[in-house]
């Protein structure tokens, strides 16, 4: 997470929670050295568009996923907080891969890692590197890792990482090949520099399309599944707590039963659709004058109607990724024998 000090990013750095500000002059000299060969425009672009500022998050903000949260705390968060303890055999991975169906909270997990480890959070979509900043992708990658080093401990979240680090092919464009090579070089540098605390978190819905070299570097891989019934009920309860409603506990439990196969994102869409039920009951000519307390609460019938319109968005193909993890682990075990 980034603190919201008075610094605007032009005269000096945004500082993450993990940075020591006691000797500002020496830190400024170190920062100048790290960014000396980086285009200042790229640095400013990263600080304004890619450094992500958000309210602090706790693990309780993520419904379900208890196994994944436990693994991430042990493998990633604790080592960032206590690098003096996690050395030698306890040395943490510098890259992790979150994969699974879309809409299951992979980005939220990345933010929570940064928040709980008091790290600066950088978020970028791989597709934007290959399209939005076309021609400048290599410079952007170099600048991203340089700025992350300045603001370490840092978490660099790469969404759609398969778009950036896809399997090599004869038809691959030369610019894409150079961009991929640059990213892997920077990732190797972050992994081997003992004094740097930069964690790369890659997220994908299509892990099978990742390049072999990328998979080797993202050594910790976690499958992020669709929410189970208890997690769906938890998501419903949290969303409904913000709105007037007259749903009973058994109503919410029933909706949890009816939403098998829904992602967390689907649950949010469903709640939005149900929340429109009371509004649609208001005659249009009265909408401009009606008081808030005259809008009826959301009820179970609103959800029954919403369920006729909102369906699970995840396809069966998206649900086959768990087997990919098993195949990768089996393959690597055989190679290491």
C-alpha positions in Angstrom: 0.0 0.0 0.0 1.1 3.6 -0.6 0.8 6.2 2.0 -0.9 9.4 0.9 1.7 12.0 1.9 2.1 15.4 0.4 4.6 14.2 -2.2 3.1 14.3 -5.7 5.7 12.0 -7.3 7.4 14.8 -9.2 9.7 16.2 -6.6 10.4 12.9 -4.9 9.1 9.4 -4.3 5.9 8.0 -3.0 7.0 5.9 -0.1 5.5 2.5 0.8 4.9 1.5 4.4 8.1 -0.6 4.4 10.5 2.2 3.6 12.6 4.0 6.2 12.3 7.8 5.9 14.8 8.5 8.6 17.6 9.5 6.3 15.9 11.2 3.4 19.0 12.7 1.7 20.8 9.4 1.4 17.6 7.7 0.2 17.1 10.4 -2.5 20.7 9.8 -3.7 20.0 6.0 -3.9 16.8 6.6 -5.7 18.5 9.0 -8.2 21.0 6.2 -8.9 18.4 3.6 -9.6 16.4 5.8 -11.9 19.4 7.4 -13.6 19.0 5.6 -16.9 15.2 5.5 -16.9 13.1 7.9 -19.0 11.5 10.4 -16.5 8.3 10.4 -18.5 8.0 6.6 -18.0 8.7 7.0 -14.3 6.0 9.6 -14.0 3.6 7.5 -16.1 4.1 4.5 -13.7 3.6 6.7 -10.6 0.4 8.2 -12.0 -1.2 5.2 -13.8 0.3 2.0 -12.4 1.0 2.7 -8.7 -2.3 1.8 -7.2 -3.7 3.5 -4.1 -6.5 1.9 -2.2 -7.9 1.6 1.2 -6.2 -1.0 3.5 -7.5 -4.5 3.1 -7.5 -7.5 5.5 -7.8 -11.2 4.7 -11.4 -11.1 6.0 -12.2 -8.9 3.0 -11.7 -12.0 0.8 -14.6 -14.4 1.1 -13.6 -18.1 1.4 -10.3 -19.2 -0.2 -8.9 -20.2 3.3 -6.3 -22.6 1.8 -5.0 -20.0 -0.6 -4.8 -17.3 2.0 -2.9 -19.5 4.4 -0.3 -20.4 1.8 0.1 -16.8 0.7 0.6 -15.6 4.2 3.3 -18.2 4.9 5.0 -18.1 1.5 4.8 -14.4 0.7 3.6 -12.0 3.4 5.6 -13.1 6.4 8.9 -13.1 4.4 8.3 -9.6 3.2 7.6 -8.4 6.8 10.5 -10.3 8.2 13.3 -10.7 5.6 15.8 -11.3 8.4 14.1 -14.5 9.4 13.2 -15.8 5.9 16.7 -16.6 4.6 18.4 -19.7 3.4 15.9 -22.6 3.2 13.1 -20.2 4.2 13.9 -17.8 1.3 10.5 -16.9 -0.3 9.6 -17.1 -4.0 10.0 -13.9 -6.0 7.1 -14.8 -8.3 3.7 -16.4 -7.8 1.0 -17.3 -10.2 -2.7 -17.0 -9.4 -4.8 -18.9 -11.9 -8.4 -20.0 -12.3 -11.8 -18.9 -13.6 -12.4 -15.2 -14.2 -14.0 -13.1 -11.5 -12.7 -15.1 -8.5 -10.8 -12.3 -6.8 -7.2 -12.7 -8.1 -6.7 -8.9 -8.2 -8.2 -8.5 -4.7 -5.7 -11.1 -3.4 -2.8 -9.1 -5.0 -4.0 -6.0 -3.3 -4.4 -7.8 0.0 -0.8 -9.1 -0.2 0.4 -5.6 -0.7 -1.8 -4.2 2.1 -0.9 -6.9 4.6 2.9 -6.8 3.8 2.9 -3.0 3.9 4.2 -2.9 0.4 3.7 -0.5 -2.6 1.2 -2.0 -5.1 1.8 -1.7 -8.8 -1.0 -3.0 -11.1 -0.7 -3.4 -14.8 -2.6 -5.4 -17.5 -0.2 -7.3 -19.8 -2.5 -6.5 -22.7 -1.9 -2.8 -22.1 1.8 -3.4 -22.4 1.3 -4.9 -25.9 -1.3 -2.3 -27.1 -1.6 0.9 -25.0 2.1 1.5 -24.9 3.0 -0.3 -28.1 6.6 0.4 -29.1 7.4 1.5 -25.6 6.7 -1.8 -23.9 10.4 -2.7 -23.2 11.0 0.8 -21.7 7.9 0.5 -19.6 9.0 -2.9 -18.2 12.4 -1.5 -17.3 10.9 1.5 -15.7 8.4 -0.5 -13.8 11.0 -2.7 -12.1 13.2 0.3 -11.4 10.4 2.3 -9.8 9.4 -0.9 -7.9 12.9 -1.1 -6.5 12.8 2.5 -5.3 9.5 1.9 -3.5 10.2 -1.6 -2.1 8.9 -3.6 -0.6 6.8 -3.8 -3.6 4.1 -6.1 -5.1 3.9 -6.0 -8.9 0.6 -7.4 -10.1 0.5 -8.5 -13.8 -3.1 -9.2 -14.9 -3.6 -11.4 -18.0 0.1 -12.4 -17.7 -0.5 -15.1 -20.4 -0.9 -12.2 -22.9 2.6 -11.1 -22.1 4.4 -14.4 -21.5 2.6 -16.7 -24.0 4.2 -19.7 -25.5 6.7 -18.9 -28.3 5.8 -19.5 -31.9 7.2 -19.0 -35.4 4.6 -16.4 -36.1 5.3 -14.3 -33.0 6.1 -10.6 -33.8 9.6 -9.5 -33.1 8.4 -6.7 -30.7 6.5 -9.2 -28.7 9.5 -11.4 -28.4 11.7 -8.5 -27.2 9.1 -7.5 -24.7 8.9 -11.0 -23.3 12.6 -11.3 -23.1 13.0 -8.0 -21.3 10.3 -9.0 -18.7 12.1 -12.3 -18.0 15.4 -10.5 -17.7 14.0 -8.0 -15.2 12.2 -10.8 -13.3 15.5 -12.7 -13.1 17.2 -9.6 -11.8 14.6 -9.1 -9.1 14.9 -12.8 -8.1 18.7 -12.8 -7.7 19.2 -9.4 -6.1 19.5 -10.2 -2.4 18.7 -6.6 -1.2 15.5 -6.2 -3.2 12.1 -7.1 -2.0 10.0 -7.2 -5.1 7.2 -9.8 -5.5 5.7 -10.5 -8.9 2.1 -11.7 -8.8 0.9 -13.0 -12.2 -2.8 -13.6 -12.8 -4.4 -15.6 -15.6 -7.5 -17.5 -16.7 -5.4 -19.5 -19.2 -2.3 -21.0 -17.4 -1.8 -23.6 -20.2 -0.8 -20.8 -22.6 2.1 -19.5 -20.4 5.6 -19.9 -21.8 7.7 -22.6 -20.1 10.3 -20.1 -19.0 7.7 -18.0 -17.3 6.2 -21.0 -15.5 9.7 -21.9 -14.1 10.1 -18.4 -12.7 6.6 -18.3 -11.1 7.5 -21.1 -8.8 4.5 -20.8 -6.4 1.2 -21.5 -8.2 -2.2 -21.3 -6.6 -5.5 -22.3 -8.1 -8.2 -19.7 -7.2 -11.5 -21.5 -7.6 -15.1 -20.4 -7.8 -16.5 -19.5 -4.3 -18.1 -22.4 -2.4 -21.6 -22.0 -1.0 -20.4 -20.6 2.3 -18.3 -18.0 0.5 -21.2 -17.0 -1.8 -23.4 -16.5 1.3 -20.7 -14.4 2.8 -20.4 -12.3 -0.4 -24.2 -11.8 -0.4 -24.3 -10.8 3.2 -21.6 -8.2 2.8 -23.2 -6.6 -0.2 -26.7 -6.6 1.3 -25.4 -5.0 4.5 -24.9 -1.8 2.5 -28.5 -1.7 1.4 -32.0 -1.7 2.9 -33.4 -5.2 2.7 -35.8 -7.5 4.4 -34.1 -10.8 3.6 -34.0 -13.4 6.3 -31.0 -15.7 7.0 -32.8 -18.6 5.3 -33.5 -16.4 2.2 -29.8 -15.7 1.9 -29.0 -19.4 2.4 -31.5 -20.3 -0.4 -29.9 -17.8 -2.8 -26.5 -19.4 -1.9 -27.9 -22.7 -3.0 -29.3 -21.3 -6.3 -26.0 -19.7 -7.3 -23.9 -22.8 -7.7 -21.2 -22.0 -10.3 -21.3 -18.2 -9.8 -18.1 -16.3 -9.5 -17.6 -13.5 -7.0 -18.1 -11.1 -9.9 -21.3 -12.9 -10.9 -22.6 -12.5 -7.3 -22.0 -8.8 -7.4 -23.9 -8.5 -10.8 -26.8 -10.5 -9.3 -27.0 -8.3 -6.3 -27.0 -5.2 -8.5 -29.8 -6.6 -10.6 -31.8 -7.4 -7.5 -31.2 -4.0 -6.1 -32.9 -2.5 -9.1 -36.2 -4.3 -8.3 -37.4 -1.6 -5.8 -36.5 1.1 -8.3 -38.4 -0.5 -11.1 -41.5 -0.6 -9.0 -41.6 3.2 -8.9 -43.6 4.9 -11.6 -41.3 7.0 -13.8 -43.2 10.2 -13.1 -42.6 9.8 -9.4 -38.9 8.9 -9.6 -37.8 12.5 -9.4 -39.6 13.3 -6.2 -39.7 10.1 -4.2 -37.9 10.2 -0.8 -35.3 7.6 -0.1 -37.3 6.1 2.8 -40.2 5.5 0.5 -38.2 3.2 -1.7 -39.0 -0.3 -0.5 -36.3 -2.6 0.8 -34.8 -5.3 -1.4 -36.7 -8.6 -1.0 -36.2 -12.3 -1.9 -38.6 -11.9 -4.9 -36.1 -9.4 -6.3 -33.5 -12.1 -6.3 -35.8 -14.7 -7.8 -36.4 -12.3 -10.7 -32.7 -11.4 -11.0 -31.8 -15.1 -11.2 -33.9 -15.4 -14.4 -31.6 -12.7 -15.9 -28.2 -13.2 -14.4 -26.4 -16.5 -15.1 -23.0 -17.9 -14.2 -20.5 -16.4 -16.6 -17.8 -19.1 -16.2 -17.6 -21.7 -18.9 -16.7 -25.4 -18.4 -13.4 -24.8 -20.2 -12.5 -22.2 -17.5 -13.0 -24.9 -14.9 -10.4 -27.3 -16.2 -7.4 -25.4 -14.9 -7.0 -27.3 -11.6 -5.9 -30.4 -13.6 -3.2 -28.2 -15.3 -1.6 -27.6 -11.9 -1.4 -31.3 -11.1 0.1 -32.0 -14.6 2.8 -29.3 -14.0 3.7 -30.5 -10.6 3.9 -34.1 -11.9 6.1 -33.0 -14.8 8.5 -31.1 -12.6 8.8 -33.9 -10.1 9.8 -36.3 -13.0 12.4 -33.7 -14.3 13.9 -33.4 -10.8 14.3 -37.1 -10.2 
